[in-house]
Amino acid sequence: MTRFAGLILTALLTSASFSPAFSASRTTIVGGSGGGPFELKCRNREVLVGLQMQLGSTMDAIGPVCKPLNSAGKTMRRGGPANIAAGRTGGPGGSEQQVVCIKNRIVYSMNVFVDKFNLVNHVEIKCRNLGFPPKPDILVPPHGGSSERSYEVYCQVNHIPNGIYGKSGAMVDAVGLICDLPTNLFTSF
């Protein structure tokens, strides 16, 4: 009877401890508390490879740039340049900027810069390959205004970014990453 109870307890603990690892995760969001919530995800089986932004003295708008990922961990071409997935959020001001990882690299983390009002000023992305050793690149968009501080956000271990979320109104108030396991994102070819 003790062995049977031990097996049931082990099964319960195992299923409870592993179930969250098989679903999407999120980083914390960086920025202020204003605006309404947004979530912009890449399409099914795509990963985040960059950001489309409207930048002035603060970040007016943001949207994810995505590409399909194959089982070898390579970004795939789909009719040329990267696609903008799920539109963008924020206001119409600022000048358009796009930062996109080079071929076969994905966004690894974001460094979010905020101004003295805690609004998002601009976002730098760090790209890397999925191989070992990782080879990171940092991409910085041209931007105006001044930032007071920055915070780096990155996905939990074994997850990769496939979208962004946060708060926005006339500007982008706060932003973070939506992440998932690579095995949930691989295309099968």
N, C-alpha and C positions, 0 to 999 in steps of 0.2 A: 504494500500500500504506500509506503514511504517513497519507493522508487517511482510509482505512478504519479504521486503528487509532485515529485521533483521534476518529472518530465512535463507535466502541465505547466508548472511555474516557469520552467526554462522556455517552453514554447510561447507563453505570454510575454515574458521579458524580451525574447528575441524579436517577436513581431512588433512590440511597442518601440524597441530601440531602433529598428531598421526602417520602419515605415516612413518617417520624415525624410530620410536620405533619398528616397526614390521620387520625390516630388520637387517642384520648382521652389526656389528660395529667393530671398530679397536681401539686399544690403540695407543699411540704414539710409535715410534720405538726409541730404545736407542742404541747409538753407533756412528760410523763414517759415512762419506758420500761416501766412496769408494764402489767398487763392483757393481754388478747388482741386480735388484730387484728379490725377490723370494716370493712365497706364497705356503705354505704347509698346506692343510686342512685335517681334519679327514674326513672319509667317511660319507655319509649321515647317520644321526641319531647316530653319535658317538660324544664323548666329549674328551677333552684333559685330560689325566691322568698322563702324564710324558713327559720326553725328552730323546732322544738318542743323545749323543754328542761325538765328538772327541776332546779331550782337551790336549794341550801341554802348552806352555807359554801363548798362547791365545787359543780361541775356533776355531778349524779348521773346524768343521762341526756340524750341528744340524738337528734334525728331530723330529716330533711330535710322541708321543706314545698315542694311542687312544683306547677306549672301548665303546661299545654300552651303552646307558643309557635308563632305562625303565621309565614309567610314575610315578613310586614311587620315582624316583630320585636315584636309585641304579645302579651302574655299573654292567653290566652283563658279565658272562663268555662266551667266544666264543672259545671253544677248548683250554682252558688253559690260558697262560699268555697274557698280553696286546699285541696288534698288533702295528707295526710301520706303520703309514699311509703315503702315498704319498712320500716315500723315504726320502732323506735328501739333504741338500745343503752345499756347502763349499768344502774344500780340503781334501786330504787323510791323512794328518799328525795327530799327537797326539795319545793318547790312548783312547780306547772306554770306555765311562761311560754311565750309564743309571740311571736316577732317576725316580721312578714311585710311585705314591700314593698307599696307602694300599687299600684293597677292600672297595668299596662303598664310596670312596672319589675321588674328582676331583681336578684339578689344579684350584686354586683360584686367584693366582697372581704369577708374576715372579719378582725376584730381579736381575736385570742385572748389572753385574760388568764390568767396562771398564778400560783399562790400560792407560798409559800416552799418547798413540797415539790415544786414543778414539776407539780402537778396543775392541770387546767383549772378556773379559778374561774368565768368566764363568757365569752361570746362576743358581741361587737357585730357587726352586719352593716352593710355599706355597700351601698345600692341605687342603681341608675341606670337611665335609659332607654337604649335601644340606638341612639337617634338622635345627631345631632351638632348643637350641642355637648352632651356628657353633662351631666345634672343630677343630682348625687349627693345622697343622703339618708343619714344615719347613724341606725340604730335600736339603742337600748341597753335590754336587759331589766333589770327590777328584780332585784337580786342581793344576797346576803349575803357574809360573809367579806371577806377583803382580798386584793388581788392585789399581787404584787411587780413584775411587768413585763408587757409585752404585745408581741405580734408580729403584723404584718399579713401575711396571705397572700392572694394573688390569682393568677388564672389567667394563663398565658402569653398573649402578644399573639394576638388573633383567636380565643381560646377563651372560653367562658362556662361557669359552674358548673352541673353537673347531678347533684351528689351530694356526700357527705362520706365520709371514711374516717379511720382512726386506730386507737387502742387504748382498750379499756375493760374494766372488770370491775364491781365494785360502784360505781365512779365512772367518769367520762370522764377517762382519763389523757392522751390526746393527740388532736388533731383537725386535719384539713386538707381541702382541696377536691378533688373530682374534676371535671375540665373536659372540654369537647369543642368542636369547631367548630360554629358556629350552623347551617351548612348540613347537618350530620349530624342536627340536632335539629328542623328546621323541619317543621311539619305541612303537608300539601298540601290546600288547600280551594279 
